[in-house]
Amino acid sequence: MDTATLTSATPWLAPYAAAPVDARVTVPGSKSMTNRALVLSALAEGPSRIEAPLRARDTALMADALRAIGTEITDESDGSWIVTPQPLVGPAEIDCGLAGTVLRFVPPVAALARGEFRFDGDPRIRERPNGPLIAALRHLGADIDDDGRGTAPFVVRGTGALPGGSVTVDATGSSQLISGLLLAAARFEDGVEVISAGAVPSAPYLEMNIAMLRERDVDVEADVDAGRGRWRVAPGAVRARNVRIEPDLNTAAPFAAAALATGGRVTIPGWPQSTTQPGGQLPRWLTAMGATCAVTAEGLTVSGGSRINGIEADLGEVSELVPVLAALAALADSPSRLTGVAHIRGHETDRITALATELSACGADISELPDGLVIVPRPLHGRSFATYDDHRLVMAAAVLGLAVKGIAVVGASTVGKTMPDFTHRWQAMLDHGDCGAAIE
């Protein structure tokens, strides 16, 4: 069943793997890179082409948000986007859906536009922390009305320019709170200096910002130590350029994990030799859990063995991998302790509590920590697996279902946030196991 045909009332029965998986699975473009490229292209001095972008709910929301502000974004026959900057004007209603990138990357752009822009989205978006960004934008000269909530809904009243300057931001809840400022900073009259008030989780995403800004000739300085830092973006033009988006290494995680869960082999073509995506650390953690991983010109090949090892891991830099690694930990033959991810309580759902609840209901012995999980494997059984409108929970349930019969995934359609055809590709991975056929 295709994800597109699923509804919240139609559970998806995660397929059980009766034999080791042997497949070659192509994954779509990086959500993080696609949405950053869209924002930078909207602020550039001329048209840009974005090749191999992710086409999913989060990127569609970003494209629609930028279009609403005035940017011209056209679809090419090969799936590329041509982004042509236009005068940024309102008024507009911005639908954030459940996309943290839209919630945090678009308000600084709206503050540089002219007009009134109202931000809202799915009910959960009103719970995602955004107060530090709103406060920072006000400090830098923006007019924002949020009725003191620090969350959506809020209104940005843009005047066409902002002075900028230096601001301290508490981004302990999300690195996106800093990313949104950095991406738009070159268009502020004096640029922007951002100082973190504490350690920033998922810090590699900040390196992604720096790399993508420098590719567009933006002058960026960074001084970072132990997750704390100071970033200075000088005022100036954002160069237009054509970019090709890397495969999404976070979305590749469940497919790569399938090799370990079944004792099989999976190759992910196009895996970059070096990357700023945090998901690039996936081979490290799969290796620690007992897999053999090799990155070659062909891509990443993951081979599983006869066992899965429990791990003790600080996953603060790679928090998007937690759901899939937690599912593997529930299948392991020794306990795991996953820490450093207190901030994922503020993601699409409270991922720590959601994982503890659902894995415990399947039979695992789970203890919640303030910043993670302790997972003690026990005999598991099939049952319904709630996903709380969280795409990564669908992927975790799929991995669990490879080894546990009867995992009925409730709300699987929410995986369309980052991979609309996930269930199709997942089934195809099993169906083509004997020949290792490419799944495009």
C-alpha positions as CSV (number, residue, x, y, z in Angstrom):
1,M,0.0,0.0,0.0
2,D,1.4,3.4,-1.0
3,T,1.8,5.9,1.8
4,A,-0.3,8.4,-0.2
5,T,-3.3,6.0,0.1
6,L,-3.1,5.6,3.8
7,T,-5.1,7.5,6.3
8,S,-4.9,7.9,10.1
9,A,-7.7,5.3,10.4
10,T,-5.9,2.8,8.1
11,P,-3.0,1.0,10.0
12,W,-0.1,-0.1,7.8
13,L,1.0,-3.7,8.6
14,A,4.8,-3.3,8.6
15,P,6.2,-6.2,6.5
16,Y,8.0,-9.0,8.3
17,A,11.3,-10.1,6.8
18,A,11.3,-13.9,6.4
19,A,14.9,-13.8,5.0
20,P,17.8,-11.5,5.1
21,V,17.3,-8.4,3.0
22,D,19.6,-7.9,0.0
23,A,18.7,-4.7,-1.8
24,R,19.9,-1.4,-3.3
25,V,17.7,1.5,-2.2
26,T,17.8,5.0,-3.6
27,V,16.6,7.7,-1.2
28,P,15.4,11.2,-2.1
29,G,17.2,14.5,-1.5
30,S,18.0,16.0,1.9
31,K,15.2,17.9,3.5
32,S,17.6,20.1,5.5
33,M,19.6,21.0,2.4
34,T,16.5,21.5,0.2
35,N,14.9,24.0,2.5
36,R,18.1,25.9,3.2
37,A,18.7,26.1,-0.6
38,L,15.2,27.4,-1.1
39,V,15.7,30.2,1.5
40,L,19.1,31.2,0.2
41,S,17.8,31.2,-3.4
42,A,14.9,33.4,-2.4
43,L,17.4,35.9,-1.0
44,A,19.9,35.7,-3.8
45,E,20.7,38.3,-6.4
46,G,19.5,36.3,-9.4
47,P,17.8,33.0,-10.4
48,S,19.1,29.7,-8.9
49,R,18.4,26.1,-9.9
50,I,17.9,23.4,-7.3
51,E,18.5,20.0,-8.7
52,A,17.3,16.7,-7.1
53,P,15.4,18.5,-4.3
54,L,13.2,16.5,-1.8
55,R,9.6,16.6,-2.9
56,A,7.7,16.0,0.3
57,R,5.3,17.9,2.7
58,D,8.0,19.9,4.5
59,T,9.7,21.1,1.3
60,A,6.3,21.9,-0.3
61,L,5.4,24.0,2.7
62,M,8.7,25.9,2.4
63,A,8.2,26.5,-1.3
64,D,4.6,27.7,-0.7
65,A,5.7,29.9,2.1
66,L,8.4,31.6,0.0
67,R,5.9,31.9,-2.9
68,A,3.4,33.6,-0.5
69,I,6.0,36.2,0.3
70,G,6.7,36.9,-3.3
71,T,9.4,34.5,-4.6
72,E,8.9,32.9,-8.0
73,I,9.5,29.1,-7.8
74,T,8.9,27.1,-11.0
75,D,8.8,23.4,-11.5
76,E,11.1,21.8,-14.2
77,S,10.3,18.6,-16.0
78,D,13.3,16.8,-14.4
79,G,12.0,17.6,-10.8
80,S,14.3,20.6,-10.4
81,W,13.1,24.0,-9.0
82,I,14.1,27.3,-10.6
83,V,14.0,30.0,-7.9
84,T,13.8,33.6,-9.1
85,P,13.9,36.3,-6.4
86,Q,11.2,39.0,-6.5
87,P,10.3,41.9,-4.3
88,L,9.2,40.4,-1.0
89,V,5.7,41.7,-0.1
90,G,2.6,40.7,1.9
91,P,0.2,40.2,3.3
92,A,0.3,36.4,3.5
93,E,-0.8,33.5,5.6
94,I,2.2,31.1,6.1
95,D,1.3,27.5,6.8
96,C,4.1,25.9,8.8
97,G,2.4,22.5,9.0
98,L,4.6,20.5,11.3
99,A,7.8,21.8,9.7
100,G,10.3,23.4,12.2
101,T,12.3,24.7,9.2
102,V,9.4,26.8,8.0
103,L,8.6,27.9,11.5
104,R,12.1,29.1,12.1
105,F,13.7,29.9,8.7
106,V,10.9,32.0,7.1
107,P,10.2,34.6,9.8
108,P,13.6,36.3,9.3
109,V,12.8,36.5,5.6
110,A,9.4,37.9,6.3
111,A,10.9,40.5,8.6
112,L,12.9,41.7,5.6
113,A,9.8,41.9,3.4
114,R,7.1,44.5,3.3
115,G,3.7,43.6,4.8
116,E,2.1,41.5,7.4
117,F,2.7,37.8,7.6
118,R,0.8,35.4,9.9
119,F,2.5,32.1,10.8
120,D,0.5,29.1,12.0
121,G,0.2,25.4,11.2
122,D,-0.8,22.0,12.6
123,P,-1.8,22.0,16.3
124,R,1.6,20.6,17.4
125,I,3.4,23.5,15.7
126,R,2.0,25.7,18.5
127,E,3.9,23.6,21.0
128,R,7.3,23.7,19.3
129,P,9.6,26.2,21.0
130,N,10.1,29.4,19.0
131,G,10.4,32.1,21.7
132,P,14.2,32.6,21.4
133,L,13.9,33.3,17.7
134,I,11.1,35.8,18.1
135,A,13.0,37.6,20.9
136,A,16.1,37.7,18.7
137,L,14.3,39.1,15.8
138,R,12.7,41.8,17.9
139,H,16.2,42.7,19.3
140,L,17.4,43.0,15.7
141,G,14.6,45.4,14.8
142,A,11.6,43.2,13.8
143,D,8.0,43.9,14.7
144,I,6.4,40.6,15.8
145,D,3.1,40.1,17.7
146,D,2.8,36.7,19.4
147,D,0.7,37.8,22.4
148,G,3.6,36.8,24.6
149,R,3.4,33.1,23.8
150,G,6.8,32.6,22.2
151,T,5.1,30.1,19.9
152,A,2.8,30.1,16.8
153,P,0.5,31.6,15.9
154,F,2.3,35.0,15.5
155,V,2.4,37.9,13.1
156,V,5.5,39.4,11.5
157,R,5.1,43.0,10.3
158,G,7.9,43.5,7.8
159,T,9.2,47.0,6.8
160,G,11.5,45.9,4.0
161,A,14.7,46.1,6.0
162,L,16.2,45.4,9.4
163,P,19.3,46.9,11.0
164,G,20.7,43.7,12.4
165,G,23.5,43.6,15.0
166,S,24.6,41.3,17.8
167,V,22.1,39.1,19.6
168,T,22.4,36.2,22.2
169,V,20.1,33.3,21.6
170,D,19.2,30.3,23.8
171,A,19.1,27.6,21.2
172,T,19.2,24.6,23.6
173,G,15.8,23.6,22.2
174,S,16.8,23.5,18.6
175,S,19.8,24.5,16.4
176,Q,17.1,25.8,13.9
177,L,16.7,28.9,16.2
178,I,20.1,30.0,15.1
179,S,20.0,28.6,11.6
180,G,17.1,30.8,10.7
181,L,19.0,33.9,11.7
182,L,22.2,32.9,9.9
183,L,20.5,32.1,6.6
184,A,19.0,35.6,6.3
185,A,21.7,37.5,8.1
186,A,23.6,38.8,5.0
187,R,20.5,40.8,4.0
188,F,20.4,42.7,7.3
189,E,21.9,46.2,7.0
190,D,24.7,45.6,9.4
191,G,24.7,41.8,9.2
192,V,24.2,39.7,12.3
193,E,26.3,38.3,15.1
194,V,24.7,35.4,16.9
195,I,26.0,34.2,20.3
196,S,24.7,31.0,21.8
197,A,23.5,31.2,25.4
198,G,24.2,27.5,25.9
199,A,25.2,24.3,24.1
200,V,23.4,23.9,20.8
201,P,22.0,20.4,20.0
202,S,22.4,19.0,16.5
203,A,25.4,21.3,16.0
204,P,26.4,19.8,12.6
205,Y,23.4,21.6,11.1
206,L,25.2,24.9,11.9
207,E,28.2,23.7,9.9
208,M,25.7,23.0,7.0
209,N,24.6,26.6,7.2
210,I,28.1,27.9,7.0
211,A,29.1,25.7,4.1
212,M,26.0,26.6,2.1
213,L,26.4,30.4,2.8
214,R,30.1,30.3,1.8
215,E,29.1,28.5,-1.4
216,R,27.1,31.7,-2.2
217,D,30.0,34.0,-1.4
218,V,28.6,35.1,2.0
219,D,31.2,36.2,4.5
220,V,30.8,34.0,7.6
221,E,33.0,33.7,10.7
222,A,32.4,31.0,13.3
223,D,34.0,30.3,16.7
224,V,32.5,27.2,18.2
225,D,33.6,25.1,21.2
226,A,31.7,22.3,22.9
227,G,28.5,23.2,21.2
228,R,28.7,26.8,22.2
229,G,29.6,29.5,19.8
230,R,29.6,32.8,18.1
231,W,28.7,33.3,14.4
232,R,29.2,36.5,12.5
233,V,27.6,37.0,9.0
234,A,28.7,40.2,7.2
235,P,26.2,42.2,5.2
236,G,26.3,41.7,1.4
237,A,24.8,40.0,-1.6
238,V,23.9,36.3,-1.7
239,R,25.2,34.9,-4.9
240,A,22.8,32.9,-7.2
241,R,24.0,29.5,-8.0
242,N,22.9,26.1,-9.2
243,V,23.0,23.4,-6.5
244,R,22.4,19.6,-6.5
245,I,20.9,18.2,-3.3
246,E,22.6,15.2,-1.6
247,P,20.5,12.2,-0.6
248,D,18.8,12.5,2.8
249,L,21.0,10.5,5.1
250,N,18.5,10.6,8.0
251,T,15.8,9.1,5.7
252,A,18.4,6.5,4.6
253,A,18.7,5.3,8.2
254,P,15.8,2.8,8.3
255,F,16.8,1.2,5.1
256,A,20.4,0.9,6.2
257,A,19.2,-0.4,9.6
258,A,17.2,-3.1,7.7
259,A,20.5,-4.8,7.0
260,L,21.3,-5.1,10.6
261,A,17.8,-6.0,11.7
262,T,17.7,-9.0,9.2
263,G,21.3,-10.0,9.0
264,G,21.3,-8.9,5.3
265,R,22.8,-6.3,3.1
266,V,21.6,-2.9,1.8
267,T,23.4,-0.4,-0.4
268,I,22.4,3.2,-0.5
269,P,23.7,4.8,-3.8
270,G,25.0,8.3,-3.8
271,W,26.2,8.3,-0.2
272,P,28.7,11.3,-0.1
273,Q,32.3,10.7,0.8
274,S,32.1,13.8,3.0
275,T,29.0,15.7,4.1
276,T,27.7,18.3,6.6
277,Q,24.6,16.2,7.1
278,P,24.5,14.8,10.7
279,G,23.1,11.6,9.2
280,G,26.6,11.1,7.8
281,Q,27.5,9.6,11.2
282,L,25.0,6.7,10.7
283,P,27.8,4.2,9.7
284,R,29.6,4.9,13.0
285,W,26.6,3.9,15.1
286,L,25.5,1.0,12.9
287,T,29.1,-0.4,13.2
288,A,28.9,0.0,17.0
289,M,25.8,-2.1,16.9
290,G,27.4,-4.9,14.9
291,A,27.1,-4.0,11.3
292,T,29.9,-3.8,8.7
293,C,29.7,-0.5,6.8
294,A,31.7,0.5,3.7
295,V,31.5,3.8,1.9
296,T,32.7,3.4,-1.7
297,A,32.1,5.1,-5.1
298,E,29.0,3.0,-5.3
299,G,27.5,4.4,-2.1
300,L,27.1,3.1,1.5
301,T,26.9,-0.7,1.9
302,V,25.7,-2.0,5.3
303,S,25.9,-5.7,6.1
304,G,24.4,-7.2,9.2
305,G,25.6,-10.3,11.1
306,S,24.1,-12.8,13.5
307,R,23.6,-10.4,16.4
308,I,22.8,-6.7,17.3
309,N,24.9,-5.1,20.0
310,G,23.4,-2.7,22.5
311,I,25.3,0.6,22.7
312,E,25.9,3.5,25.1
313,A,25.8,6.6,23.0
314,D,25.5,10.4,23.3
315,L,23.4,11.2,20.2
316,G,23.1,14.9,20.7
317,E,24.6,15.6,17.3
318,V,22.4,13.1,15.4
319,S,19.1,13.2,17.2
320,E,17.1,12.4,14.0
321,L,18.6,9.0,14.2
322,V,17.3,8.2,17.6
323,P,14.0,6.5,16.7
324,V,15.6,4.1,14.2
325,L,18.5,3.3,16.6
326,A,16.1,2.8,19.5
327,A,14.2,0.3,17.4
328,L,17.4,-1.6,16.7
329,A,18.3,-1.4,20.4
330,A,15.0,-3.1,21.2
331,L,16.1,-6.0,18.9
332,A,19.6,-6.2,20.4
333,D,21.0,-8.8,22.7
334,S,22.3,-6.4,25.3
335,P,21.0,-3.1,26.9
336,S,21.4,0.3,25.4
337,R,21.6,3.8,26.8
338,L,20.9,6.6,24.4
339,T,21.4,10.1,25.8
340,G,22.1,13.8,24.9
341,V,18.7,14.3,23.2
342,A,16.5,16.2,25.7
343,H,15.6,18.6,22.9
344,I,13.7,15.8,20.9
345,R,10.9,16.2,23.4
346,G,10.1,19.3,21.4
347,H,10.1,17.7,18.0
348,E,7.0,16.6,16.0
349,T,6.1,14.9,19.3
350,D,7.9,14.2,22.5
351,R,10.0,11.5,20.9
352,I,11.4,10.2,24.1
353,T,8.1,9.5,25.7
354,A,6.6,8.2,22.4
355,L,9.4,5.7,21.9
356,A,9.2,4.6,25.5
357,T,5.5,4.1,25.3
358,E,5.4,2.2,22.0
359,L,8.4,0.0,22.5
360,S,7.3,-0.9,26.0
361,A,3.9,-1.9,24.7
362,C,5.7,-4.3,22.3
363,G,7.4,-5.9,25.3
364,A,10.7,-4.1,25.7
365,D,11.9,-2.8,29.1
366,I,12.3,0.9,28.6
367,S,13.2,3.6,31.1
368,E,12.9,7.3,30.3
369,L,15.8,9.6,31.2
370,P,15.5,13.4,31.1
371,D,17.6,13.4,28.0
372,G,17.1,9.9,26.5
373,L,16.3,6.3,27.0
374,V,17.6,3.1,28.6
375,I,16.5,0.1,26.5
376,V,16.7,-3.4,27.9
377,P,15.7,-6.0,25.2
378,R,12.9,-8.5,26.1
379,P,10.9,-10.8,23.9
380,L,8.8,-8.7,21.6
381,H,5.3,-9.1,20.2
382,G,3.2,-7.5,17.5
383,R,0.6,-4.9,18.3
384,S,-0.6,-1.5,17.1
385,F,2.2,1.1,17.1
386,A,1.1,4.7,17.4
387,T,3.2,7.3,15.6
388,Y,1.9,10.6,17.0
389,D,2.1,12.5,13.6
390,D,5.8,11.9,13.6
391,H,7.5,10.6,10.4
392,R,10.5,9.2,12.3
393,L,8.2,7.0,14.5
394,V,6.8,5.4,11.3
395,M,10.4,4.6,10.2
396,A,11.2,3.1,13.6
397,A,8.1,1.0,13.5
398,A,9.0,-0.3,10.1
399,V,12.5,-1.4,11.3
400,L,10.9,-3.2,14.3
401,G,8.4,-4.9,12.1
402,L,11.1,-6.6,10.1
403,A,11.9,-8.8,13.1
404,V,8.5,-8.8,14.9
405,K,5.4,-10.0,13.2
406,G,2.2,-8.0,13.5
407,I,3.4,-4.4,14.0
408,A,0.4,-2.4,12.8
409,V,1.5,1.2,12.2
410,V,-1.2,3.7,13.1
411,G,-1.0,7.0,11.2
412,A,1.7,5.8,8.7
413,S,0.6,8.5,6.2
414,T,2.5,11.1,8.3
415,V,5.7,9.8,6.8
416,G,4.8,12.0,3.8
417,K,6.5,14.8,5.7
418,T,9.8,13.6,4.4
419,M,9.2,10.6,2.1
420,P,5.7,10.3,0.6
421,D,6.4,6.8,-1.0
422,F,8.2,5.4,2.1
423,T,5.9,2.3,2.5
424,H,6.2,1.5,-1.3
425,R,10.0,1.6,-1.2
426,W,10.0,-0.4,2.1
427,Q,8.0,-3.2,0.5
428,A,10.0,-3.0,-2.7
429,M,13.2,-3.5,-0.6
430,L,11.8,-6.8,0.6
431,D,10.3,-7.9,-2.7
432,H,13.5,-7.3,-4.7
433,G,15.7,-8.9,-2.0
434,D,16.8,-11.8,-4.1
435,C,18.2,-9.7,-6.9
436,G,19.2,-6.6,-5.1
437,A,17.4,-4.5,-7.7
438,A,17.5,-0.7,-7.6
439,I,14.4,0.9,-6.1
440,E,14.0,4.3,-7.7
